[in-house]
Amino acid sequence: VVLVNYPGADDFPVKPGSLGKAVPGQKLQVQRGDGSEAPAGEIGELMLWRRNGWETTKDLAKTDEDGYFYHCGRADDVIISAGWTMSAVEIENTMLKHPDVKECAVIGAPDPTRGLVVKAFVVTDRAPSDAFVTELQTFTRERLAQHEFPRIVEFVAELPKTPAGKVHRKVLRDREAAKAAETQSA
């Protein structure tokens, strides 16, 4: 146990939605891709200090001004595009608030200029159109940072799922990587 909330404790009041603070003797930090500490509110990789230095937890997190940690997804669901670090889960959760989005999966798709770009796979009953793509992009940009929106939206009948019923993002990432490899070899 390295993060806790202590109900009733004056020095560790519970903040709903947070993971809590590091327990005494544990050192945790949210870091940017370059290894520097991320400021409060910025999503980065949650790192744990050990004798030999920082070790990854493979989780994404952010802190608030009071030093509380908030889980933002898994590190393999992070998208780094043109130097910006984004959480696929945060973008998905935002897009799912749109009334016409039934299901959504977000990944980083290979891009020759940006490294990766945000790509959303959307299940909807609404007819796909360029206008609907623009509407979803605007909807997302209005609720997140200006760079956190899907540059590519693909409408699909269904999303690949694991045996447990969770969206299988790895299948989508592998598909996009194969498409990019085909494009490069052509």
VMD Tcl script that draws the C-alpha trace (Angstrom):
set ca {
  {0.00 0.00 0.00}
  {1.51 3.29 -1.04}
  {-1.52 5.59 -1.41}
  {-4.32 5.96 1.12}
  {-7.31 8.01 2.21}
  {-7.90 8.07 5.97}
  {-11.55 8.69 6.84}
  {-11.68 10.83 9.97}
  {-7.99 11.79 9.98}
  {-7.35 15.53 10.18}
  {-4.07 15.38 8.27}
  {-5.42 13.10 5.50}
  {-9.04 14.07 4.85}
  {-10.75 11.97 2.19}
  {-11.20 13.58 -1.21}
  {-13.84 11.74 -3.24}
  {-12.42 10.32 -6.45}
  {-8.82 10.52 -5.30}
  {-6.43 7.69 -4.52}
  {-5.29 9.68 -1.51}
  {-1.77 10.68 -0.53}
  {1.41 8.68 -0.22}
  {1.73 6.87 3.09}
  {4.59 8.05 5.29}
  {7.87 6.57 4.08}
  {6.72 6.20 0.47}
  {7.73 8.68 -2.21}
  {5.51 8.97 -5.28}
  {5.65 11.42 -8.14}
  {3.75 12.09 -11.35}
  {6.33 12.54 -14.09}
  {6.33 13.89 -17.60}
  {7.86 11.86 -20.42}
  {11.22 13.61 -19.90}
  {11.36 12.50 -16.24}
  {10.56 15.89 -14.75}
  {7.80 16.25 -12.18}
  {4.43 17.15 -13.69}
  {2.68 20.14 -12.11}
  {-0.68 19.74 -10.36}
  {-3.45 18.93 -12.83}
  {-1.17 17.56 -15.56}
  {-1.43 13.87 -16.39}
  {1.79 11.90 -16.32}
  {3.14 8.51 -15.31}
  {2.89 7.59 -11.63}
  {6.37 6.71 -10.39}
  {7.44 5.11 -7.11}
  {10.86 5.78 -5.54}
  {12.92 2.69 -4.76}
  {16.57 2.31 -3.73}
  {17.76 2.29 -7.34}
  {15.66 5.25 -8.46}
  {12.19 5.84 -9.84}
  {10.16 2.79 -10.91}
  {7.06 2.92 -13.03}
  {3.70 1.74 -11.77}
  {2.46 1.68 -15.39}
  {-0.39 3.92 -14.26}
  {-1.28 7.41 -15.38}
  {-2.16 9.90 -12.69}
  {-2.37 13.55 -11.81}
  {-2.15 15.42 -8.54}
  {-4.11 18.33 -7.19}
  {-2.80 21.39 -5.36}
  {-3.01 19.53 -2.02}
  {-0.88 16.59 -3.17}
  {-3.70 14.08 -3.65}
  {-3.28 11.59 -6.49}
  {-5.96 10.74 -9.07}
  {-5.88 7.68 -11.35}
  {-6.21 8.53 -15.06}
  {-5.69 5.15 -16.72}
  {-2.92 2.76 -17.63}
  {0.36 3.91 -19.15}
  {-0.21 1.73 -22.20}
  {-3.34 3.81 -22.82}
  {-1.35 7.03 -22.93}
  {-1.06 8.88 -26.22}
  {1.92 11.14 -26.82}
  {1.29 13.31 -29.87}
  {3.56 16.16 -30.93}
  {4.96 16.26 -27.38}
  {1.56 16.33 -25.62}
  {0.67 13.53 -23.20}
  {-3.00 12.54 -23.21}
  {-5.10 9.86 -21.55}
  {-7.14 7.72 -23.94}
  {-9.56 6.96 -21.09}
  {-10.14 10.66 -20.34}
  {-10.90 11.35 -24.02}
  {-13.18 8.29 -24.20}
  {-15.07 9.31 -21.07}
  {-15.62 12.77 -22.52}
  {-16.81 11.47 -25.88}
  {-19.19 9.06 -24.13}
  {-21.03 12.08 -22.72}
  {-22.16 12.96 -26.25}
  {-25.77 11.77 -26.58}
  {-25.14 10.00 -29.92}
  {-22.07 8.02 -28.80}
  {-23.05 4.53 -27.59}
  {-19.51 3.17 -27.24}
  {-16.08 4.59 -27.88}
  {-12.45 3.49 -27.87}
  {-9.52 5.88 -28.25}
  {-5.98 4.97 -29.25}
  {-2.87 6.61 -30.61}
  {-2.69 5.93 -34.35}
  {0.71 6.19 -36.09}
  {1.31 9.51 -37.82}
  {4.46 10.46 -39.76}
  {4.47 14.05 -38.47}
  {3.22 13.81 -34.88}
  {4.33 10.29 -33.97}
  {0.81 9.40 -32.90}
  {-2.54 11.10 -33.35}
  {-5.69 10.56 -31.32}
  {-8.06 8.23 -33.15}
  {-11.54 7.41 -31.88}
  {-13.57 4.38 -32.86}
  {-17.23 5.26 -32.31}
  {-20.32 3.06 -32.15}
  {-23.46 5.08 -32.86}
  {-26.94 4.75 -34.31}
  {-26.50 8.09 -36.07}
  {-25.50 8.14 -39.74}
  {-21.75 8.75 -40.14}
  {-20.85 12.05 -41.82}
  {-18.09 14.64 -41.94}
  {-20.41 17.00 -40.05}
  {-20.81 14.43 -37.26}
  {-17.02 13.99 -37.08}
  {-16.60 17.77 -36.69}
  {-19.35 17.82 -34.06}
  {-17.60 15.12 -32.01}
  {-14.24 16.89 -32.33}
  {-15.75 20.20 -31.21}
  {-17.65 18.51 -28.37}
  {-14.41 17.01 -27.06}
  {-12.27 20.15 -27.49}
  {-14.82 22.21 -25.55}
  {-14.48 19.88 -22.55}
  {-10.76 19.06 -22.56}
  {-7.54 20.83 -23.48}
  {-7.42 22.08 -27.05}
  {-5.03 19.30 -28.15}
  {-7.10 16.50 -26.56}
  {-9.52 15.63 -29.33}
  {-9.72 12.87 -31.93}
  {-8.06 14.01 -35.14}
  {-9.45 10.85 -36.75}
  {-12.90 9.38 -36.07}
  {-13.86 5.99 -37.46}
  {-17.43 4.79 -37.11}
  {-17.69 1.06 -36.39}
  {-20.54 -1.38 -35.80}
  {-18.85 -2.80 -32.71}
  {-15.63 -2.63 -30.72}
  {-13.34 -5.61 -30.11}
  {-13.77 -6.93 -26.58}
  {-11.78 -9.11 -24.21}
  {-13.40 -12.25 -22.74}
  {-14.21 -10.08 -19.70}
  {-16.18 -7.68 -21.92}
  {-13.71 -4.79 -21.78}
  {-12.71 -2.88 -24.89}
  {-9.60 -4.52 -26.38}
  {-7.55 -1.45 -27.36}
  {-4.52 -3.58 -28.24}
  {-6.45 -5.09 -31.17}
  {-7.19 -1.58 -32.42}
  {-3.58 -0.43 -31.92}
  {-2.27 -3.50 -33.77}
  {-4.69 -2.87 -36.67}
  {-3.56 0.73 -36.99}
  {0.12 -0.26 -36.81}
  {-0.45 -2.79 -39.62}
  {-2.18 -0.11 -41.74}
  {0.73 2.26 -41.17}
  {3.25 -0.44 -42.13}
  {1.33 -1.15 -45.35}
  {1.29 2.55 -46.21}
  {5.05 2.87 -45.63}
  {5.88 -0.15 -47.78}
  {3.63 0.98 -50.65}
}
mol new
graphics top color blue
foreach p $ca { graphics top sphere $p radius 0.5 }
foreach p [lrange $ca 0 end-1] q [lrange $ca 1 end] { graphics top cylinder $p $q radius 0.2 }
display resetview
